[in-house]
Amino acid sequence: MASTMAVSTEVKDEIKSFGSKGETYDDILRRIIGVAKERQLQMLLMDESNTDSVENALKRAKIKWQK
């Protein structure tokens, strides 16, 4: 099912610049969305804000599990 979406001429030209000959706007946008989703997943998986180094984890484990 198709729908209409109003965008400025500038945005339309930007979208078109991502396309190849014969691609529809739907094709281009689907590809762009796919790349954006992959990038989001990559950023999520590579986020190191709540991580600890292996060295620190080993030190904590040795202290916790001393005989």
mmCIF file as Biopython writes it, N, C-alpha, C and O atoms, coordinates in Angstrom:
data_model
#
loop_
_atom_site.group_PDB
_atom_site.id
_atom_site.type_symbol
_atom_site.label_atom_id
_atom_site.label_alt_id
_atom_site.label_comp_id
_atom_site.label_asym_id
_atom_site.label_entity_id
_atom_site.label_seq_id
_atom_site.pdbx_PDB_ins_code
_atom_site.Cartn_x
_atom_site.Cartn_y
_atom_site.Cartn_z
_atom_site.occupancy
_atom_site.B_iso_or_equiv
_atom_site.auth_seq_id
_atom_site.auth_asym_id
_atom_site.pdbx_PDB_model_num
ATOM 1   N N  . MET A ? 1  ? 0.847  -1.169  0.000   1.0 0.0 1  A 1 
ATOM 2   C CA . MET A ? 1  ? 0.000  0.000   0.000   1.0 0.0 1  A 1 
ATOM 3   C C  . MET A ? 1  ? 0.899  1.241   0.000   1.0 0.0 1  A 1 
ATOM 4   O O  . MET A ? 1  ? 1.834  1.319   0.796   1.0 0.0 1  A 1 
ATOM 5   N N  . ALA A ? 2  ? 0.639  2.172   -0.847  1.0 0.0 2  A 1 
ATOM 6   C CA . ALA A ? 2  ? 1.456  3.377   -0.983  1.0 0.0 2  A 1 
ATOM 7   C C  . ALA A ? 2  ? 0.816  4.541   -0.240  1.0 0.0 2  A 1 
ATOM 8   O O  . ALA A ? 2  ? -0.395 4.578   -0.024  1.0 0.0 2  A 1 
ATOM 9   N N  . SER A ? 3  ? 1.666  5.492   0.144   1.0 0.0 3  A 1 
ATOM 10  C CA . SER A ? 3  ? 1.170  6.723   0.755   1.0 0.0 3  A 1 
ATOM 11  C C  . SER A ? 3  ? 2.000  7.877   0.221   1.0 0.0 3  A 1 
ATOM 12  O O  . SER A ? 3  ? 3.030  7.682   -0.425  1.0 0.0 3  A 1 
ATOM 13  N N  . THR A ? 4  ? 1.534  9.066   0.502   1.0 0.0 4  A 1 
ATOM 14  C CA . THR A ? 4  ? 2.224  10.270  0.068   1.0 0.0 4  A 1 
ATOM 15  C C  . THR A ? 4  ? 2.851  10.929  1.280   1.0 0.0 4  A 1 
ATOM 16  O O  . THR A ? 4  ? 2.252  10.971  2.355   1.0 0.0 4  A 1 
ATOM 17  N N  . MET A ? 5  ? 4.051  11.439  1.103   1.0 0.0 5  A 1 
ATOM 18  C CA . MET A ? 5  ? 4.754  12.104  2.183   1.0 0.0 5  A 1 
ATOM 19  C C  . MET A ? 5  ? 5.294  13.414  1.635   1.0 0.0 5  A 1 
ATOM 20  O O  . MET A ? 5  ? 5.979  13.426  0.613   1.0 0.0 5  A 1 
ATOM 21  N N  . ALA A ? 6  ? 4.995  14.496  2.296   1.0 0.0 6  A 1 
ATOM 22  C CA . ALA A ? 6  ? 5.469  15.800  1.844   1.0 0.0 6  A 1 
ATOM 23  C C  . ALA A ? 6  ? 6.865  16.062  2.396   1.0 0.0 6  A 1 
ATOM 24  O O  . ALA A ? 6  ? 7.088  16.019  3.606   1.0 0.0 6  A 1 
ATOM 25  N N  . VAL A ? 7  ? 7.793  16.331  1.498   1.0 0.0 7  A 1 
ATOM 26  C CA . VAL A ? 7  ? 9.150  16.709  1.880   1.0 0.0 7  A 1 
ATOM 27  C C  . VAL A ? 7  ? 9.563  17.892  1.020   1.0 0.0 7  A 1 
ATOM 28  O O  . VAL A ? 7  ? 9.014  18.114  -0.060  1.0 0.0 7  A 1 
ATOM 29  N N  . SER A ? 8  ? 10.517 18.632  1.503   1.0 0.0 8  A 1 
ATOM 30  C CA . SER A ? 8  ? 10.997 19.775  0.724   1.0 0.0 8  A 1 
ATOM 31  C C  . SER A ? 8  ? 11.750 19.270  -0.505  1.0 0.0 8  A 1 
ATOM 32  O O  . SER A ? 8  ? 12.180 18.118  -0.554  1.0 0.0 8  A 1 
ATOM 33  N N  . THR A ? 9  ? 11.901 20.135  -1.477  1.0 0.0 9  A 1 
ATOM 34  C CA . THR A ? 9  ? 12.664 19.796  -2.668  1.0 0.0 9  A 1 
ATOM 35  C C  . THR A ? 9  ? 14.098 19.449  -2.297  1.0 0.0 9  A 1 
ATOM 36  O O  . THR A ? 9  ? 14.704 18.554  -2.885  1.0 0.0 9  A 1 
ATOM 37  N N  . GLU A ? 10 ? 14.629 20.161  -1.323  1.0 0.0 10 A 1 
ATOM 38  C CA . GLU A ? 10 ? 16.002 19.898  -0.862  1.0 0.0 10 A 1 
ATOM 39  C C  . GLU A ? 10 ? 16.126 18.471  -0.337  1.0 0.0 10 A 1 
ATOM 40  O O  . GLU A ? 10 ? 17.073 17.764  -0.684  1.0 0.0 10 A 1 
ATOM 41  N N  . VAL A ? 11 ? 15.182 18.041  0.495   1.0 0.0 11 A 1 
ATOM 42  C CA . VAL A ? 11 ? 15.216 16.685  1.048   1.0 0.0 11 A 1 
ATOM 43  C C  . VAL A ? 11 ? 15.022 15.657  -0.064  1.0 0.0 11 A 1 
ATOM 44  O O  . VAL A ? 11 ? 15.688 14.622  -0.084  1.0 0.0 11 A 1 
ATOM 45  N N  . LYS A ? 12 ? 14.125 15.942  -0.969  1.0 0.0 12 A 1 
ATOM 46  C CA . LYS A ? 12 ? 13.896 15.037  -2.097  1.0 0.0 12 A 1 
ATOM 47  C C  . LYS A ? 12 ? 15.184 14.852  -2.903  1.0 0.0 12 A 1 
ATOM 48  O O  . LYS A ? 12 ? 15.524 13.735  -3.291  1.0 0.0 12 A 1 
ATOM 49  N N  . ASP A ? 13 ? 15.889 15.940  -3.147  1.0 0.0 13 A 1 
ATOM 50  C CA . ASP A ? 13 ? 17.152 15.866  -3.890  1.0 0.0 13 A 1 
ATOM 51  C C  . ASP A ? 13 ? 18.208 15.084  -3.111  1.0 0.0 13 A 1 
ATOM 52  O O  . ASP A ? 13 ? 18.989 14.335  -3.698  1.0 0.0 13 A 1 
ATOM 53  N N  . GLU A ? 14 ? 18.232 15.258  -1.799  1.0 0.0 14 A 1 
ATOM 54  C CA . GLU A ? 14 ? 19.182 14.506  -0.957  1.0 0.0 14 A 1 
ATOM 55  C C  . GLU A ? 14 ? 18.889 13.008  -1.035  1.0 0.0 14 A 1 
ATOM 56  O O  . GLU A ? 14 ? 19.805 12.201  -1.195  1.0 0.0 14 A 1 
ATOM 57  N N  . ILE A ? 15 ? 17.631 12.645  -0.923  1.0 0.0 15 A 1 
ATOM 58  C CA . ILE A ? 15 ? 17.247 11.234  -1.031  1.0 0.0 15 A 1 
ATOM 59  C C  . ILE A ? 15 ? 17.652 10.686  -2.394  1.0 0.0 15 A 1 
ATOM 60  O O  . ILE A ? 15 ? 18.225 9.601   -2.494  1.0 0.0 15 A 1 
ATOM 61  N N  . LYS A ? 16 ? 17.353 11.438  -3.426  1.0 0.0 16 A 1 
ATOM 62  C CA . LYS A ? 16 ? 17.676 11.026  -4.795  1.0 0.0 16 A 1 
ATOM 63  C C  . LYS A ? 16 ? 19.176 10.811  -4.967  1.0 0.0 16 A 1 
ATOM 64  O O  . LYS A ? 16 ? 19.592 9.929   -5.718  1.0 0.0 16 A 1 
ATOM 65  N N  . SER A ? 17 ? 19.995 11.613  -4.276  1.0 0.0 17 A 1 
ATOM 66  C CA . SER A ? 17 ? 21.444 11.497  -4.410  1.0 0.0 17 A 1 
ATOM 67  C C  . SER A ? 17 ? 21.969 10.173  -3.862  1.0 0.0 17 A 1 
ATOM 68  O O  . SER A ? 17 ? 23.078 9.767   -4.208  1.0 0.0 17 A 1 
ATOM 69  N N  . PHE A ? 18 ? 21.207 9.501   -3.025  1.0 0.0 18 A 1 
ATOM 70  C CA . PHE A ? 18 ? 21.602 8.205   -2.490  1.0 0.0 18 A 1 
ATOM 71  C C  . PHE A ? 18 ? 21.220 7.060   -3.418  1.0 0.0 18 A 1 
ATOM 72  O O  . PHE A ? 18 ? 21.622 5.918   -3.195  1.0 0.0 18 A 1 
ATOM 73  N N  . GLY A ? 19 ? 20.454 7.355   -4.447  1.0 0.0 19 A 1 
ATOM 74  C CA . GLY A ? 19 ? 19.942 6.313   -5.320  1.0 0.0 19 A 1 
ATOM 75  C C  . GLY A ? 19 ? 20.821 6.009   -6.505  1.0 0.0 19 A 1 
ATOM 76  O O  . GLY A ? 19 ? 21.750 6.744   -6.841  1.0 0.0 19 A 1 
ATOM 77  N N  . SER A ? 20 ? 20.493 4.900   -7.119  1.0 0.0 20 A 1 
ATOM 78  C CA . SER A ? 20 ? 21.124 4.480   -8.366  1.0 0.0 20 A 1 
ATOM 79  C C  . SER A ? 20 ? 20.062 4.488   -9.452  1.0 0.0 20 A 1 
ATOM 80  O O  . SER A ? 20 ? 18.865 4.538   -9.170  1.0 0.0 20 A 1 
ATOM 81  N N  . LYS A ? 21 ? 20.513 4.438   -10.688 1.0 0.0 21 A 1 
ATOM 82  C CA . LYS A ? 21 ? 19.589 4.459   -11.806 1.0 0.0 21 A 1 
ATOM 83  C C  . LYS A ? 21 ? 18.578 3.307   -11.661 1.0 0.0 21 A 1 
ATOM 84  O O  . LYS A ? 21 ? 18.953 2.159   -11.423 1.0 0.0 21 A 1 
ATOM 85  N N  . GLY A ? 22 ? 17.316 3.639   -11.807 1.0 0.0 22 A 1 
ATOM 86  C CA . GLY A ? 22 ? 16.262 2.642   -11.742 1.0 0.0 22 A 1 
ATOM 87  C C  . GLY A ? 22 ? 15.685 2.406   -10.358 1.0 0.0 22 A 1 
ATOM 88  O O  . GLY A ? 22 ? 14.661 1.736   -10.225 1.0 0.0 22 A 1 
ATOM 89  N N  . GLU A ? 23 ? 16.323 2.946   -9.322  1.0 0.0 23 A 1 
ATOM 90  C CA . GLU A ? 23 ? 15.799 2.777   -7.963  1.0 0.0 23 A 1 
ATOM 91  C C  . GLU A ? 23 ? 14.656 3.747   -7.711  1.0 0.0 23 A 1 
ATOM 92  O O  . GLU A ? 23 ? 14.699 4.902   -8.134  1.0 0.0 23 A 1 
ATOM 93  N N  . THR A ? 24 ? 13.649 3.269   -7.025  1.0 0.0 24 A 1 
ATOM 94  C CA . THR A ? 24 ? 12.542 4.133   -6.619  1.0 0.0 24 A 1 
ATOM 95  C C  . THR A ? 24 ? 12.905 4.807   -5.292  1.0 0.0 24 A 1 
ATOM 96  O O  . THR A ? 24 ? 13.862 4.415   -4.624  1.0 0.0 24 A 1 
ATOM 97  N N  . TYR A ? 25 ? 12.132 5.817   -4.929  1.0 0.0 25 A 1 
ATOM 98  C CA . TYR A ? 25 ? 12.347 6.445   -3.623  1.0 0.0 25 A 1 
ATOM 99  C C  . TYR A ? 25 ? 12.126 5.423   -2.519  1.0 0.0 25 A 1 
ATOM 100 O O  . TYR A ? 25 ? 12.819 5.452   -1.502  1.0 0.0 25 A 1 
ATOM 101 N N  . ASP A ? 26 ? 11.172 4.525   -2.706  1.0 0.0 26 A 1 
ATOM 102 C CA . ASP A ? 26 ? 10.915 3.478   -1.727  1.0 0.0 26 A 1 
ATOM 103 C C  . ASP A ? 26 ? 12.154 2.600   -1.559  1.0 0.0 26 A 1 
ATOM 104 O O  . ASP A ? 26 ? 12.541 2.286   -0.433  1.0 0.0 26 A 1 
ATOM 105 N N  . ASP A ? 27 ? 12.775 2.205   -2.664  1.0 0.0 27 A 1 
ATOM 106 C CA . ASP A ? 27 ? 14.000 1.401   -2.608  1.0 0.0 27 A 1 
ATOM 107 C C  . ASP A ? 27 ? 15.100 2.127   -1.841  1.0 0.0 27 A 1 
ATOM 108 O O  . ASP A ? 27 ? 15.751 1.552   -0.968  1.0 0.0 27 A 1 
ATOM 109 N N  . ILE A ? 28 ? 15.296 3.393   -2.180  1.0 0.0 28 A 1 
ATOM 110 C CA . ILE A ? 28 ? 16.357 4.188   -1.553  1.0 0.0 28 A 1 
ATOM 111 C C  . ILE A ? 28 ? 16.114 4.321   -0.058  1.0 0.0 28 A 1 
ATOM 112 O O  . ILE A ? 28 ? 17.023 4.109   0.746   1.0 0.0 28 A 1 
ATOM 113 N N  . LEU A ? 29 ? 14.901 4.667   0.310   1.0 0.0 29 A 1 
ATOM 114 C CA . LEU A ? 29 ? 14.598 4.858   1.732   1.0 0.0 29 A 1 
ATOM 115 C C  . LEU A ? 29 ? 14.699 3.557   2.511   1.0 0.0 29 A 1 
ATOM 116 O O  . LEU A ? 29 ? 15.169 3.560   3.649   1.0 0.0 29 A 1 
ATOM 117 N N  . ARG A ? 30 ? 14.273 2.453   1.931   1.0 0.0 30 A 1 
ATOM 118 C CA . ARG A ? 30 ? 14.405 1.159   2.610   1.0 0.0 30 A 1 
ATOM 119 C C  . ARG A ? 30 ? 15.875 0.834   2.870   1.0 0.0 30 A 1 
ATOM 120 O O  . ARG A ? 30 ? 16.226 0.355   3.948   1.0 0.0 30 A 1 
ATOM 121 N N  . ARG A ? 31 ? 16.731 1.094   1.883   1.0 0.0 31 A 1 
ATOM 122 C CA . ARG A ? 31 ? 18.156 0.843   2.047   1.0 0.0 31 A 1 
ATOM 123 C C  . ARG A ? 31 ? 18.755 1.741   3.123   1.0 0.0 31 A 1 
ATOM 124 O O  . ARG A ? 31 ? 19.532 1.287   3.963   1.0 0.0 31 A 1 
ATOM 125 N N  . ILE A ? 32 ? 18.383 3.031   3.090   1.0 0.0 32 A 1 
ATOM 126 C CA . ILE A ? 32 ? 18.889 3.979   4.094   1.0 0.0 32 A 1 
ATOM 127 C C  . ILE A ? 32 ? 18.440 3.559   5.493   1.0 0.0 32 A 1 
ATOM 128 O O  . ILE A ? 32 ? 19.229 3.611   6.436   1.0 0.0 32 A 1 
ATOM 129 N N  . ILE A ? 33 ? 17.196 3.147   5.632   1.0 0.0 33 A 1 
ATOM 130 C CA . ILE A ? 33 ? 16.680 2.701   6.932   1.0 0.0 33 A 1 
ATOM 131 C C  . ILE A ? 33 ? 17.432 1.461   7.400   1.0 0.0 33 A 1 
ATOM 132 O O  . ILE A ? 33 ? 17.771 1.352   8.578   1.0 0.0 33 A 1 
ATOM 133 N N  . GLY A ? 34 ? 17.698 0.526   6.488   1.0 0.0 34 A 1 
ATOM 134 C CA . GLY A ? 34 ? 18.453 -0.670  6.847   1.0 0.0 34 A 1 
ATOM 135 C C  . GLY A ? 34 ? 19.842 -0.340  7.362   1.0 0.0 34 A 1 
ATOM 136 O O  . GLY A ? 34 ? 20.296 -0.907  8.356   1.0 0.0 34 A 1 
ATOM 137 N N  . VAL A ? 35 ? 20.512 0.571   6.686   1.0 0.0 35 A 1 
ATOM 138 C CA . VAL A ? 35 ? 21.852 0.991   7.115   1.0 0.0 35 A 1 
ATOM 139 C C  . VAL A ? 35 ? 21.775 1.681   8.474   1.0 0.0 35 A 1 
ATOM 140 O O  . VAL A ? 35 ? 22.623 1.454   9.337   1.0 0.0 35 A 1 
ATOM 141 N N  . ALA A ? 36 ? 20.768 2.515   8.662   1.0 0.0 36 A 1 
ATOM 142 C CA . ALA A ? 36 ? 20.619 3.221   9.938   1.0 0.0 36 A 1 
ATOM 143 C C  . ALA A ? 36 ? 20.373 2.235   11.085  1.0 0.0 36 A 1 
ATOM 144 O O  . ALA A ? 36 ? 20.911 2.412   12.178  1.0 0.0 36 A 1 
ATOM 145 N N  . LYS A ? 37 ? 19.572 1.208   10.845  1.0 0.0 37 A 1 
ATOM 146 C CA . LYS A ? 37 ? 19.323 0.203   11.885  1.0 0.0 37 A 1 
ATOM 147 C C  . LYS A ? 37 ? 20.590 -0.565  12.215  1.0 0.0 37 A 1 
ATOM 148 O O  . LYS A ? 37 ? 20.866 -0.829  13.386  1.0 0.0 37 A 1 
ATOM 149 N N  . GLU A ? 38 ? 21.360 -0.926  11.206  1.0 0.0 38 A 1 
ATOM 150 C CA . GLU A ? 38 ? 22.629 -1.620  11.439  1.0 0.0 38 A 1 
ATOM 151 C C  . GLU A ? 38 ? 23.568 -0.747  12.252  1.0 0.0 38 A 1 
ATOM 152 O O  . GLU A ? 38 ? 24.241 -1.229  13.163  1.0 0.0 38 A 1 
ATOM 153 N N  . ARG A ? 39 ? 23.612 0.532   11.925  1.0 0.0 39 A 1 
ATOM 154 C CA . ARG A ? 39 ? 24.483 1.475   12.645  1.0 0.0 39 A 1 
ATOM 155 C C  . ARG A ? 39 ? 24.048 1.614   14.099  1.0 0.0 39 A 1 
ATOM 156 O O  . ARG A ? 39 ? 24.889 1.656   14.997  1.0 0.0 39 A 1 
ATOM 157 N N  . GLN A ? 40 ? 22.736 1.688   14.338  1.0 0.0 40 A 1 
ATOM 158 C CA . GLN A ? 40 ? 22.236 1.775   15.709  1.0 0.0 40 A 1 
ATOM 159 C C  . GLN A ? 40 ? 22.639 0.538   16.506  1.0 0.0 40 A 1 
ATOM 160 O O  . GLN A ? 40 ? 23.074 0.652   17.652  1.0 0.0 40 A 1 
ATOM 161 N N  . LEU A ? 41 ? 22.498 -0.632  15.911  1.0 0.0 41 A 1 
ATOM 162 C CA . LEU A ? 41 ? 22.869 -1.866  16.589  1.0 0.0 41 A 1 
ATOM 163 C C  . LEU A ? 41 ? 24.360 -1.885  16.875  1.0 0.0 41 A 1 
ATOM 164 O O  . LEU A ? 41 ? 24.785 -2.271  17.964  1.0 0.0 41 A 1 
ATOM 165 N N  . GLN A ? 42 ? 25.152 -1.469  15.897  1.0 0.0 42 A 1 
ATOM 166 C CA . GLN A ? 42 ? 26.600 -1.421  16.086  1.0 0.0 42 A 1 
ATOM 167 C C  . GLN A ? 42 ? 26.960 -0.486  17.236  1.0 0.0 42 A 1 
ATOM 168 O O  . GLN A ? 42 ? 27.801 -0.821  18.070  1.0 0.0 42 A 1 
ATOM 169 N N  . MET A ? 43 ? 26.333 0.672   17.281  1.0 0.0 43 A 1 
ATOM 170 C CA . MET A ? 43 ? 26.609 1.630   18.354  1.0 0.0 43 A 1 
ATOM 171 C C  . MET A ? 43 ? 26.214 1.044   19.706  1.0 0.0 43 A 1 
ATOM 172 O O  . MET A ? 43 ? 26.931 1.226   20.690  1.0 0.0 43 A 1 
ATOM 173 N N  . LEU A ? 44 ? 25.090 0.349   19.764  1.0 0.0 44 A 1 
ATOM 174 C CA . LEU A ? 44 ? 24.633 -0.267  21.011  1.0 0.0 44 A 1 
ATOM 175 C C  . LEU A ? 44 ? 25.614 -1.336  21.473  1.0 0.0 44 A 1 
ATOM 176 O O  . LEU A ? 44 ? 25.973 -1.393  22.649  1.0 0.0 44 A 1 
ATOM 177 N N  . LEU A ? 45 ? 26.049 -2.189  20.534  1.0 0.0 45 A 1 
ATOM 178 C CA . LEU A ? 45 ? 26.955 -3.282  20.888  1.0 0.0 45 A 1 
ATOM 179 C C  . LEU A ? 45 ? 28.354 -2.800  21.240  1.0 0.0 45 A 1 
ATOM 180 O O  . LEU A ? 45 ? 29.050 -3.441  22.027  1.0 0.0 45 A 1 
ATOM 181 N N  . MET A ? 46 ? 28.769 -1.688  20.670  1.0 0.0 46 A 1 
ATOM 182 C CA . MET A ? 46 ? 30.115 -1.184  20.913  1.0 0.0 46 A 1 
ATOM 183 C C  . MET A ? 46 ? 30.179 -0.165  22.046  1.0 0.0 46 A 1 
ATOM 184 O O  . MET A ? 46 ? 31.252 0.358   22.346  1.0 0.0 46 A 1 
ATOM 185 N N  . ASP A ? 47 ? 29.046 0.121   22.677  1.0 0.0 47 A 1 
ATOM 186 C CA . ASP A ? 47 ? 29.002 1.094   23.760  1.0 0.0 47 A 1 
ATOM 187 C C  . ASP A ? 47 ? 29.800 0.567   24.951  1.0 0.0 47 A 1 
ATOM 188 O O  . ASP A ? 47 ? 29.495 -0.499  25.486  1.0 0.0 47 A 1 
ATOM 189 N N  . GLU A ? 48 ? 30.797 1.301   25.354  1.0 0.0 48 A 1 
ATOM 190 C CA . GLU A ? 48 ? 31.658 0.884   26.458  1.0 0.0 48 A 1 
ATOM 191 C C  . GLU A ? 48 ? 31.401 1.686   27.734  1.0 0.0 48 A 1 
ATOM 192 O O  . GLU A ? 48 ? 32.206 1.627   28.664  1.0 0.0 48 A 1 
ATOM 193 N N  . SER A ? 49 ? 30.308 2.427   27.796  1.0 0.0 49 A 1 
ATOM 194 C CA . SER A ? 49 ? 30.073 3.308   28.941  1.0 0.0 49 A 1 
ATOM 195 C C  . SER A ? 49 ? 29.840 2.547   30.243  1.0 0.0 49 A 1 
ATOM 196 O O  . SER A ? 49 ? 30.140 3.075   31.314  1.0 0.0 49 A 1 
ATOM 197 N N  . ASN A ? 50 ? 29.315 1.324   30.184  1.0 0.0 50 A 1 
ATOM 198 C CA . ASN A ? 50 ? 29.061 0.559   31.399  1.0 0.0 50 A 1 
ATOM 199 C C  . ASN A ? 50 ? 29.899 -0.716  31.432  1.0 0.0 50 A 1 
ATOM 200 O O  . ASN A ? 50 ? 29.428 -1.760  31.881  1.0 0.0 50 A 1 
ATOM 201 N N  . THR A ? 51 ? 31.129 -0.630  30.962  1.0 0.0 51 A 1 
ATOM 202 C CA . THR A ? 51 ? 31.982 -1.810  30.922  1.0 0.0 51 A 1 
ATOM 203 C C  . THR A ? 51 ? 33.180 -1.648  31.829  1.0 0.0 51 A 1 
ATOM 204 O O  . THR A ? 51 ? 33.488 -0.554  32.301  1.0 0.0 51 A 1 
ATOM 205 N N  . ASP A ? 52 ? 33.840 -2.752  32.058  1.0 0.0 52 A 1 
ATOM 206 C CA . ASP A ? 52 ? 35.039 -2.758  32.877  1.0 0.0 52 A 1 
ATOM 207 C C  . ASP A ? 52 ? 36.098 -3.546  32.117  1.0 0.0 52 A 1 
ATOM 208 O O  . ASP A ? 52 ? 35.771 -4.414  31.308  1.0 0.0 52 A 1 
ATOM 209 N N  . SER A ? 53 ? 37.333 -3.251  32.371  1.0 0.0 53 A 1 
ATOM 210 C CA . SER A ? 53 ? 38.405 -3.969  31.684  1.0 0.0 53 A 1 
ATOM 211 C C  . SER A ? 53 ? 38.500 -5.392  32.212  1.0 0.0 53 A 1 
ATOM 212 O O  . SER A ? 53 ? 38.065 -5.681  33.327  1.0 0.0 53 A 1 
ATOM 213 N N  . VAL A ? 54 ? 39.064 -6.264  31.414  1.0 0.0 54 A 1 
ATOM 214 C CA . VAL A ? 54 ? 39.266 -7.655  31.827  1.0 0.0 54 A 1 
ATOM 215 C C  . VAL A ? 54 ? 40.175 -7.705  33.049  1.0 0.0 54 A 1 
ATOM 216 O O  . VAL A ? 54 ? 39.954 -8.502  33.961  1.0 0.0 54 A 1 
ATOM 217 N N  . GLU A ? 55 ? 41.186 -6.862  33.065  1.0 0.0 55 A 1 
ATOM 218 C CA . GLU A ? 55 ? 42.118 -6.838  34.188  1.0 0.0 55 A 1 
ATOM 219 C C  . GLU A ? 55 ? 41.395 -6.522  35.497  1.0 0.0 55 A 1 
ATOM 220 O O  . GLU A ? 55 ? 41.605 -7.204  36.501  1.0 0.0 55 A 1 
ATOM 221 N N  . ASN A ? 56 ? 40.547 -5.495  35.491  1.0 0.0 56 A 1 
ATOM 222 C CA . ASN A ? 56 ? 39.812 -5.130  36.704  1.0 0.0 56 A 1 
ATOM 223 C C  . ASN A ? 56 ? 38.849 -6.230  37.122  1.0 0.0 56 A 1 
ATOM 224 O O  . ASN A ? 56 ? 38.704 -6.508  38.312  1.0 0.0 56 A 1 
ATOM 225 N N  . ALA A ? 57 ? 38.190 -6.856  36.156  1.0 0.0 57 A 1 
ATOM 226 C CA . ALA A ? 57 ? 37.264 -7.944  36.468  1.0 0.0 57 A 1 
ATOM 227 C C  . ALA A ? 57 ? 38.006 -9.118  37.090  1.0 0.0 57 A 1 
ATOM 228 O O  . ALA A ? 57 ? 37.510 -9.731  38.036  1.0 0.0 57 A 1 
ATOM 229 N N  . LEU A ? 58 ? 39.194 -9.441  36.570  1.0 0.0 58 A 1 
ATOM 230 C CA . LEU A ? 58 ? 39.989 -10.532 37.142  1.0 0.0 58 A 1 
ATOM 231 C C  . LEU A ? 58 ? 40.445 -10.207 38.563  1.0 0.0 58 A 1 
ATOM 232 O O  . LEU A ? 58 ? 40.426 -11.080 39.430  1.0 0.0 58 A 1 
ATOM 233 N N  . LYS A ? 59 ? 40.851 -8.977  38.807  1.0 0.0 59 A 1 
ATOM 234 C CA . LYS A ? 59 ? 41.266 -8.571  40.154  1.0 0.0 59 A 1 
ATOM 235 C C  . LYS A ? 59 ? 40.112 -8.735  41.136  1.0 0.0 59 A 1 
ATOM 236 O O  . LYS A ? 59 ? 40.290 -9.276  42.228  1.0 0.0 59 A 1 
ATOM 237 N N  . ARG A ? 60 ? 38.928 -8.266  40.746  1.0 0.0 60 A 1 
ATOM 238 C CA . ARG A ? 60 ? 37.752 -8.393  41.623  1.0 0.0 60 A 1 
ATOM 239 C C  . ARG A ? 60 ? 37.402 -9.859  41.868  1.0 0.0 60 A 1 
ATOM 240 O O  . ARG A ? 60 ? 37.044 -10.230 42.986  1.0 0.0 60 A 1 
ATOM 241 N N  . ALA A ? 61 ? 37.503 -10.688 40.842  1.0 0.0 61 A 1 
ATOM 242 C CA . ALA A ? 61 ? 37.184 -12.108 40.977  1.0 0.0 61 A 1 
ATOM 243 C C  . ALA A ? 61 ? 38.172 -12.802 41.908  1.0 0.0 61 A 1 
ATOM 244 O O  . ALA A ? 61 ? 37.774 -13.632 42.726  1.0 0.0 61 A 1 
ATOM 245 N N  . LYS A ? 62 ? 39.462 -12.467 41.789  1.0 0.0 62 A 1 
ATOM 246 C CA . LYS A ? 62 ? 40.466 -13.076 42.654  1.0 0.0 62 A 1 
ATOM 247 C C  . LYS A ? 62 ? 40.225 -12.711 44.114  1.0 0.0 62 A 1 
ATOM 248 O O  . LYS A ? 62 ? 40.370 -13.555 44.998  1.0 0.0 62 A 1 
ATOM 249 N N  . ILE A ? 63 ? 39.861 -11.469 44.367  1.0 0.0 63 A 1 
ATOM 250 C CA . ILE A ? 63 ? 39.578 -11.031 45.743  1.0 0.0 63 A 1 
ATOM 251 C C  . ILE A ? 63 ? 38.323 -11.732 46.261  1.0 0.0 63 A 1 
ATOM 252 O O  . ILE A ? 63 ? 38.300 -12.207 47.397  1.0 0.0 63 A 1 
ATOM 253 N N  . LYS A ? 64 ? 37.299 -11.795 45.445  1.0 0.0 64 A 1 
ATOM 254 C CA . LYS A ? 64 ? 36.023 -12.387 45.860  1.0 0.0 64 A 1 
ATOM 255 C C  . LYS A ? 64 ? 36.152 -13.892 46.101  1.0 0.0 64 A 1 
ATOM 256 O O  . LYS A ? 64 ? 35.511 -14.427 47.006  1.0 0.0 64 A 1 
ATOM 257 N N  . TRP A ? 65 ? 36.967 -14.575 45.311  1.0 0.0 65 A 1 
ATOM 258 C CA . TRP A ? 65 ? 37.024 -16.025 45.371  1.0 0.0 65 A 1 
ATOM 259 C C  . TRP A ? 65 ? 38.330 -16.552 46.002  1.0 0.0 65 A 1 
ATOM 260 O O  . TRP A ? 65 ? 38.777 -17.655 45.687  1.0 0.0 65 A 1 
ATOM 261 N N  . GLN A ? 66 ? 38.929 -15.751 46.890  1.0 0.0 66 A 1 
ATOM 262 C CA . GLN A ? 66 ? 40.138 -16.203 47.583  1.0 0.0 66 A 1 
ATOM 263 C C  . GLN A ? 66 ? 39.814 -17.400 48.463  1.0 0.0 66 A 1 
ATOM 264 O O  . GLN A ? 66 ? 38.706 -17.523 48.986  1.0 0.0 66 A 1 
ATOM 265 N N  . LYS A ? 67 ? 40.801 -18.283 48.617  1.0 0.0 67 A 1 
ATOM 266 C CA . LYS A ? 67 ? 40.614 -19.460 49.507  1.0 0.0 67 A 1 
ATOM 267 C C  . LYS A ? 67 ? 40.894 -19.098 50.913  1.0 0.0 67 A 1 
ATOM 268 O O  . LYS A ? 67 ? 40.793 -19.944 51.801  1.0 0.0 67 A 1 
#
